[in-house]
Amino acid sequence: MLSALLFAAITPAYADEAAAEACLKAKIWEGYNQGWAVRTVTNASLAQGEHRIYLVTLYAGTEYKLSVCGDDALVNADIVLYDSLGNEVARDNTADREPVVSFKAGATDTFYIAVHATKTKEGAGKAGVSTAVTYK
């Protein structure tokens, strides 16, 4: 019994990507009523300070919404959009776990989406993070 308690105390918490994805799917469904369509959805497990970068082609004249949802282990996430030259073109760095960036592409080009797990709960290990690109 004691060994089981010690094992549980030192085992890192696992990210709940399913919870993050459920949060994001609710936002996507809300967006359908406003004319938004889904381009892509992806999930990741990130520790505090880690990030993921996603490559995406955005098309001229199209409006995009980049959305992130984190599980309960995530305290703060940031999302940043960069152009093909690495210049920052949009950012949401509010202190929450559901950042959103809206962007209208002036030209068809390759962009990079960086999702940062800025802060997780103490002892949380990794947090589940789900990211979507929607458009209209």
Helices and strands as residue ranges (DSSP letters): H 2-10, H 17-32, E 37-47, E 51-58, E 63-70, E 74-82, E 88-92, E 100-104, E 109-120, E 126-135
